[in-house]
Amino acid sequence: MSPATPTGTKALIAKLKTLGIETDFDLLLHFPIRYEDHSRLWDVSDVIEGDAVLVEGVVLAAGVQERPRRSLKATLDCGSGVLQLRFLHFYPGHKQLLSVGNRLRVFGTVRQGYSGREMIQPKCRQVAPGEPMAAGLTPIYPVKAGIRSSTLAKRIQALLADFPFADLVPDAALDALGLPGLRESLYALHRPQTAELQGDVVRTRCPAWRRVKFDELLAQQLSMRTHYLSRLQHKAPRMDSDSLGRQLEGALPFPLTSAQSMAIAAIRADLAREVPMQRLLQGDVGCGKTIIAVLAALQAVESGFQVAFMSPTETLAEQHYQKLSAWLRPLGIELAWLAGAMPKQEQEQAARSIHQGAAQIAIGTHALFQQRVAFKRLGLVIIDEQQKFGVHQRLALQQKGTMPHQLMLSATPIPRTLSMSYFANLDVTTIDELPPGRKPVATRLVRAARRDQVVDHVREICANGRQAYWVCPLIEGSATLQLQAVTEVFQTLVEELPGLRVELVHGRMKSAEKTEAMTRFMTGEAALLVATTVIEVGVDVPNASLMVIENAERMGLAQLHQLRGRVGRGGESGTCILLYQEPLSEDARQRLRIIYENSDGFEVARQDMLLRGTGELLGIAQSGAPMLRFADIEQDQDLLEAAKACAERMLEHAPDAAQKHMSRWLGARANYLHV
């Protein structure tokens, strides 16, 4: 049975939608934020300060007090003691409720006030002597203006009483994990009998919570697996000629590592099939992903197809263009370079070369998927730093061809659980080793007060023939964030380092100016490059051995690790100095500790996920995958593993149940394109 739209007035249905409730099943997944125990009356004398309890008593006195702040106060005789009630926000109905002699049941947190024990703004209702108590805990739901928690509770209880949903998960999967039935789980969460469900820790142990999380993970795995199997039904251009790639491989001044060799072997096998490749090639900074992408591109070109190579920044795209030109032009390969900041005439010339097929490989930024850019025979799409592109951007480039192969590169390693959960629709290849001789970069944490010593170190490094980066997070100064503007830092360093050639690069410079500055640094004419984070990825200057990052406490872990990877690429050891301003927030302190203690990008990424959470790390727009509301892929690894196995069995043996489960949990998102 498919989830039905909740009944009610148009106004109520609209209000439910603001809470994300569009179906009856959504309503059942709208869980309480906490529970109140209205099933037990407490003696005032037994209550510990800070406890939220239910007490009963008779109003002895009540009235409005004007000072120190206007409030409604009442004294309640509870038999075992007296309790003061204070309302800072009150209405005429409150005064009537607190009439002397009325018997009330009052729920709230007890604290010690000036006049004895008191409750501030408690929940009150008038009762008759001996009135029955509530059965079990009372759920309190997250709400928005115009709808009450009690309204949601009534609708949910009515839905549970006539439970309309079949349990679609195979009994064998539930028995293996010791999970209860669906109705039993939802009923336990909406109307528990004890307070044991309170607290986040309980969610990792409570069978009812685990059942909900398993079902959510199962829906996600079914969705990802469905799209994976769907892709296998499409046809893509077959590319089985790889002599050009092997020719380049033999001419390289360095041998491929074993991990690189395995990676290109897997990609070559993919390209030789008529099934569209969607492979994620991931590896730490400097592991050699670019050369693997180039070898894949040559296989496509030799087979008569064009290649689109897209990068997130103009600086990185231009670096790729220069590097690929040096490798491929000797082989007779024509390349085109396209970026939004180029003069219009040059853009039109590049677009014309791509459209006519003269350009076999097109390298560029977001400009590549503009509507006016058309390929003659696009067969392979390569997306560098794929996590920086939204799903619709990747799709726009893919649609430039007829089901082209896709190769996505990422130097932000994906933790295993994240890969299983959010990238299950892709084939993932990991380059897990660095080229021989590559030494780890030493990381140093330095207070901003010692900046003069860092400048002296830069002077010493450059005097010995090496080069350095100085990175700042913003172009314009901000009094709020107390960040130094990159232009100000540049001017200061020019004055502090006389005799050294210092260059400046930031995102607002003209393309030609950036190119000239980068060229002078890459050729060694400049000793120091002051830049924003536009050099975060792709920049490869083997002679650079020092990276200074200003206001490092303001940057994310992935960005810090990427920047650190810009040095130590020429066989010599590198150093990364993280300049930070005090005082540090607890979050900033944790980030700096993690980057200082870990050089392995996979561990940095795992710690980043634990620190920020999966949703923030990925972003819905970037992943294209349904985000998880209840499950935690790090804490619930056993459920994730079981959900993956169960999804494969259901799609094979119970496809109808699998489709219904996806529809129930994901709705329209069940058919979301994962690209």
N, C-alpha and C positions, 0 to 999 in steps of 0.2 A: 504494500500500500504506500503510495507516495505521500510525502508530507503535505497536509492541508493548510490553507491560509486560516489564521485564527478568526473566529467569528467575533462580531461586535460592530459598533457604529464605525463609520468612516473615520471619525475623529480618533477613536480608540485605536483602530488599526494603524493610523498614521503615527500615533504616539508610540505604539509598539515597534514600528519600523525604526524610530530614532534610537531604540535600544538594540537594534540589529535583529529584531524578532519578526520574521516574515512568514513562518510556518508554525504549525503546532509543535513540531519537533524542536524548532528553535526555542520555543517557549519552555520546553522541558530542559533545554540546555542552559537556560538562564538561571544559574545556580545562586543560592544565597551568598552574601558576602560575610554573613555571620549568623549565629543563632542566639536567641534569648531563651532562657529557661523560665517559662511561666508555669511549669508543672509542680513547683515546690515553693511553699511559703517559708520564709526565714524569720527567726526571732531576731529582733534588732540587737539584742545583747550578744548574739553569736556571730554577727557580721564583722568581717575584717575590712578595714579601710581599703578602698580600691576595688572591692567586689561589686559586681553587677548582680543585683538580687531582686526578688519579688517579696514585698511585705504587704501586710493588710492592717488597716487601722481605721479609727474614727477621727474625723476632723474636730479638734478642740477649739481652734481659733484660726482666723484667716483675715488678711487685709493687705492693702497696697502700702508699700513703704516707699517714700520719695527719695531718701538719702541712704547711702552715698550714691545709689543709682536706683531709679524707679524700678520696682519689682513687686511681684505678688508673692506673699509669704503665707505659709500655713503650718500649723503644728498638728502632727498626727500621733494619736495615742495607739501604739501597736501592742499593748498588753505587756510585753516584756521590756518596753522602753518607749521613749518619745523620739520622733524623727521630725526634723525640720524640712519643709519643702520650699524651694525658691524657684520662681519663674521669672526670667529676665525678659522673655517674650510671652505675652499672654493676651487673651481676648475675653470678651464678655462670658463666653462659655466656660472658661477656666474659673471665673469667679463663682458661677453657679455650681460648678462641679465641686468646688472647695467650700461649699456651705457648711456651717457648723452642724455636726451630727451625721453628716454623710459618711457611709462606710466605703472606703476606697481600697483598691489594690493598686500598688504603685511599683513600677519597675525603673531602676536606675542605678547609678554608681554611688556608693556611699563614701562620703568624705567627712573630715573633721572641720567644722566651721566654727565661727565665733560663738554661736549659741548652742553648740553641741553637734551631734551627727546630723548630716543633711544630705539631701539629693538636690541637684540643680537640674531643672528642666526635665523631670522624670515623666514617664508615660503613666497616665492615671485613668482609671475607669471605676465607675460606681458599681458595687456588687451587693448582693443580698447575703445575709449570714449563711455560711455553709455552702455557698455556691461551688459547684465542682471545679476542679483545676483543669488546666489544659493537659492534653495527652501528648507527651513528648516535647521536643524543643520547638520554638516558634521561629521560622525562617525570616530573615530580613534581607530583602532583595535590593540590588542596585537599581535606582530609579532615576528618572529625569522629571523636570517640571511637568505637571499635569497628570501624573499617574502615580498611584500609591503602591507601596510594598504589599499592603493588604489586598489590593485589587489583583496584583499578580499572583499572590498566594492562593486566592480563591480559584482563579482560572487554572492554575497549575494543579491544584488538588482535584478539581473536577476532571481534568484531563487524565490524571493518574488513576482515578476511580474507574474510568472506562477506557483503559489503556488500548490505543488503537494500533500499536506498532508491533509487527512481528519481530522476533529475535532472529536476525539474519546470520549471525556469526555461528559457524559450525561448533557443535558441542565439544568435539575433540579439542579444538583450540582453547575453549574456555576451561575444560577440565585440566589441560596441561598446565595452565597458569593459575588454576584455583580461583577463577573469576565467577562471580554470581551472574544471574540472568539480568537482562536489560531493565525490565520493569522493577525488579527487586533493587537494583542499583540506583535507579532514578528516585524511587520512593525513599530509599535510605538517605539520599542526599537532600531531598526536599523536606523530609519530615523525620529526622533522626530521633531515636528514643533516648539517646544519651549524648553527653557533651564531648564524646571522644572524637568527633569529626572536626573539632575546632583546631586551628593552627596549620601552618604550611607543612610542617614535618609529617603530619598525618597523611597528607596526600600521597606520599611515597609508599605507605603501608596499607591504607584503607582499601579493602577489596572493591567497594563501590566506586571510589575515585579511580582505582586502577582499571576498572572495566570501562569507564568513560574515556580514559586516556588511550586504552587499547583500541577502542572503536574509532577514535579520532585518528590515531596513527594508521589503522587499517584503511580508513577512507583515503588518507593521503597516499599510502603505498599503492592502493588500487588505482588511484588517479595517475600516479607517475608510471606505474607498470602498464596501464592501458595505453598511455601515450607512447611508451617505448615500443609496445607491440604494434601499435598503429603505424608507427614510422617504418617498421619492417615490411609493411604492405605496399609502400610506395616505391617507385623506381627513380633512380638517380643515374647520372651519366657514369659510365664505367671508364675507369682510368687505370690501365694496366701497363703503361710504359714508364719505366723509371731509370732509363740509361743516363739521362741528363743529371738526375739526382745523384746517381752513383759516380758520375764523372766529377761533379762538384765535391762530393764526399772524399774522393781520392785526392783532390787538389788542395784540400784544407790543410793548413799548417799544424793542425792538431787532430788527434784521433777522437772519435766519439766515445763517450763513456759507455759502459755496458747498459746503463739505464737509458741513455739516449738511443742506443742501437735497438733496444727492445721497443722503445716508444715509436721510432720511425717504422719498424717492422709492422707494428699493429696498425699504424695509420696507412701504410702502403697496402696492407691487406684490406682495410676498409674501402679505400679508394678503388680498388680493383673489383669491388662488388657493385651490383646494381641496386644496392640498398643505400639510402641517404645516410651518410656518416653524420653523427652528432657526438663528437668526442671532445672531452675536456682534457687538455694537457696541462697539468699543474706541476709546479716544482718551486723550490726556494729561489730566492734572488740569485742570479748568476749561474744557474744550473745548466743553461744552454737550451732554452726552449725555442729561441728565435731560429737557430740553424735547423731545427727539426721542422719548424713551420716552412722554412724556405725549401727544404727537400720535398715536403708535401706539395708545395706550390709548383715545383718543377715537374712533378708527376702529372699534375693537371695540365700544365702548359704543353708538355710533350704529347699529351693525349688530345690536344687541339682545343682546350678550354681556357677561359680567362679566370683570373684569381683576383678577388677583392681582399685587401689586407687593411683592416680598420683598426685605428688606435684612438685612445680617448683624448689625447692632447696633441696639439700641433708639433710641440717639441719632440715628443716620442715618435710621431708619424714621420717627421723629417729625418730623425735619426735612422729609422728603419729604411727610409728611401735611400739615404746615403750608403748605408751598409749593404743593402740588397743590390744597389747599383754596382758597387765594387765587386760583389760576388757574381752577379748574373750577366752584366753587360758583356764580359768576355765570352760568355756562352751564346751571345746573340739574342738575349732576351730583352724585349722592350718594356720599359716601365713608365707609368704615369704617376704624377704626384698631384693630389687635389686636397686643398684645405680652404675653409671659409675665409681666411684672412688674405688669401692670394688676390692679386689684381684681377678684376673681372675678365679681362682679355685672356690671361693665363688660365683661369678656371674654364673658360669656354674652349680653349685649345685642348686642355686635358680631357674635358668631357667629350669632345669630338673624337679624340684619339681612342677613348674607351668605347664609344658607341660604334666606331668603325672597325674595332677589333685590332687596331694597330698596337694598342697597349695590351700586352699579355697579362701584366700584373699591375693593378691599380692600388696605390698606397695612399691613404689619407685619413681624415678624421670623420666626424659626423657628416661632412659634405658628401661622402660617398653614397649615402642613402637618400639624398635629396631627389625629388621627383624628376628633375631635369636630367639626372645622370642615368643613362641607359647602357647596359652592357650588350655586346653582340652575342656572346656565348659564355655566360658566367657558369662556371662549374664548381668552384670552391670558394667558400667564404672563410677567411681567417680573422678572428676577432681577438685582439690583444687586450689583456686586462679586462676580460669579459664582465667582471663584476661591476665595472664602472658604467656599463650600458644597461638601459632598461630593456625589458623583454620586447616592447614594441619597436624599439630601435633595431634590435637584432633581427626581428621579423621583417622590418622594412628592407633591410639589406638582403635578407634571404630571398625575398620576393622579386629581386632584380633578375633572378634566373629561374629555370624550371627545375625545382627541387634540387638545388645545389648541395654539395657536401658542406658540412660545417666543422671547423676546427677552432675551438676556443682555448685561449691561453690564459693562465692565471699564475701570477707570482705571489698571490696571497693564498697559501695552502689551505685546503679545506679539511677540517677535522673529520675523522672517519664517520662519526655519527651524523655530522652535517651532510656529508656526501651520500650516506645511505638514505637520509630523509629527504633532502631537497634537490639532490642531483641524481636520483634513482632513474630518471628517464634518459640519462646520458651514459655513454661509455667513458670511464675515467681512467686516464693513464697518468702515473706519477713518476717524475724523474726525481729519484730520492738520493742522488749523489752529486757532488760538485766536481768540476774538472780537476784533474791531478794538479797538485801544487797550490790550489786555492786555499788560503789560510783564513781562519775565522777573524772577524773584525773585533778588535778590543773596544769595549764600550765603557765610557767614563761619565760619571755624573758630577757636574761642576756647578756650584752656586753662581748666580749672575754677578755676585759681588767680586768674584775672582776673574772677571772678564779680561782684565789686563794681562793676566798670566796666559790666558788662551790666545790672545793676540800675539804675545811673544812666541808661543809655540807655533802658530801659523807662520810667523816670520822665519823661525828656525827651519821648519819643514820645507818651505819654499826656497830658502837659501841653499838647501842641500839638493835642489833640482827636482823636488816633488811638487805636486799641485794639491790644492785644497778647495773645498766647497764651504760656503757660509750660507745657511738657509734660514730664512725668516718666514713666518706664517702669513703675514699680511702685507699688502702694498701700501695702504694708508694707515697712519697711526690711529689708535683708538684709546682714548683716555680711560674708558671703562675697562678694557681688557689689559691695559698697560703693555701693549705690544709695540715693539719698535718697528717702524715702517722700513721696508727693505731699501727704499731710496735713501733714508737717513743713515742706515747702517752702511750702505755703500759709500756714501760721502765720508762718514767717520773713518772707515777702514782705509780709504784712499789717503786720508791725512795721517793715520797711524802707521801706515806701511809704505813710506816713501821708497821709491826705487822698485816696487813690485807693480806689475801690470794687473790691475783689478778690473774685472768685467761684471756687468749687471744684466740679469735676465729676469723678466717677469711677464705675466700673461697679458698685460696691457700694452706691451711694446709692439711696434710694427713687425711683421713677419721678417722683413729683410734685416732689421736691426737685431732681432733675436738670432737669426742665422749667422750674422757676422760675429756677434759676441761668442756664440757657441763654437764657431769655427776657430776663433783665436784661442779659445780655451782647449779645444780638442787637439790643436796642432802644437800646443805648448807655448804659444806666444804669450798667453796670459797665465799667471801663476795662481790666481785666486778668482773663483766665480762666486759672486753674491747673487742669490736667487731666491725666488719663492718656491713653493712645492711643485712647480711645473717640471722640475727635474726629478720628481719622485720616482718615475719609472723610465726604463729604457736607455738612459744616458750612460754611455760606456766610454770612460776615459781611463785606460790602464795605468797611467802615471799618477792618478789622483789617489792619495793615501790618507787624507784627513777630511773628515766631515764634521763641521760644527753646526749644531741645530739650536737656534735661539728660541727661547720660550718653549722648550720641548714639552713642558708640562701641559701645554694646550693642545698637543697633537695626539691622534689616536695611535694605537699600537701598530696597526698595519702600515700606517704612513711612516712611523718611525723606523720600522723594520725595512721598508722599501728604501728609504733614504739611506739607511746604514749600508745597504747593499750596493750603493754607488761607488764605494771605495774598496781598495784591496783587490782589484780585479786584474792586476798585472803581475801577480806572482809575489809581490811584496806584501807584508802585513799592513793592515789598515787600522785606523783608529776613528771612532765616532764619539765626539764630545757632546753631551746633552746639557746645554745651559738652561738652568731653571730658576724661576723667581720664587722666592719665599714670601708668605707662607704657602705651603702646598695643601690642597684639599686632599681628603682621604682617597678619592678616586684617582687624582693625579699621582699621589704617592704610590698607589698600587700599580699604575701603568708604568711608571719609571722603574719600579722594582722588577716587574716582569721583563721589561726590555733589557735591563741590566743583567739579569740572571740567566736569560735564555738567548742563545744564538740560533737555535733551530726554529725556522719559520713555522713549522707545524705545531710546535709547542706554544709559540707566541699566539698563533691563531686559536688554539684550543683555550688558552687562558683568556684571550679576548672574548671568545664566545661565553665563557663562564662569567666574565666581568660585565659584559653589555647585554647578554641574552641573544638568542638566535634571531629574533625578529629585527632587532636594531642592527645586528651585524649584516643581515642579508638585505632587508628592505623588500617589501612585496613587489615593488616595481622592478627590482633587479632580478629577483629569483624567478618570478613568474609562477611560483608554486603556492598552493594554499598554505597560509601560515597556521601554526598550531596555537590553540587557545588554552588547552589544558595540559598537554603532555610536555615534558621537558626531555629533549632527546639525550641529554647528558645523564640525567638521573634515571631515566626510564629506558635504558639501553636494552634490557631484557624484553620489554614490551615492543620496542622497535624491531628487534630481531624476529620476535614471534609474529608481529604484524606483517613483516616482509614475506615470511614463509607462508603465512595464511593467505595473503593476497595472491600469491602465485597459485596456490591450490584452488582458491575460489574461482579465479579467472579460468582455470582449466576445467573444474568439475561443477561449479555452480555460477555460471556467468550472469544469470538473471539476478541472483541474490547479490552478487558483487555490484552490479549496476544500481540496484535499489539502495544498497548501503552507501555508495558514492553520492547518489542523488539526495538521500536523506541528510547526509552530513555536509555536503558541499554545495548542493543546489546547482546554480548556473556555473559555479566554479569547477564543477566536475568536468566540464568540457573546455577548461582553460587551456590555451595553447602554451606548451612548454617548449621554448625555443632557445 
